[in-house]
Amino acid sequence: MVSSIDEAVLLLKKWWDEGTSVVAMLVPYSEPNSAVGLEAMVVCRLMGRITTIDDEHLSFKLGSDSSEDFMGFCIANCSIGYHQSPDLAPVLRPYMPSDLDSLIFISFPFGMSLALFATP
């Protein structure tokens, strides 16, 4: 279970070392269950691999396998949550594989969040 920034960085490093395919979804709410009753909405979704991790700045970059698209994030000062099925909010389900069993939810201080999961 991932509950701190240090644990999240360790999992990101594991995914990086293993070349795991990861999906990142930027969402407009601070907790998945805070979106109950809202329309399903994802601002941005990218599938790729972790290409860079900067321990000093607690940041990482996720790059697409099929294009030059990427997303970069600094997770210092963020809240980290770990959600398992069936705790995953229905508002995120349309954008996730049906056999997903968990995800990391990174809440930024400005209200947006990042849902990250390894593809099965």
Secondary structure, DSSP 8 states (H G I E B T S, - for coil): ---SHHHHHHHHHHHHHHT--EEEEEESSSSGGGGTTS----SEEEEEEEEEEETTTTEEEEEESSSS-EEEEE-TT-EEEEEETTSS-TTTGGGS-TT--EEEEEE-TTS-EEEEEE--
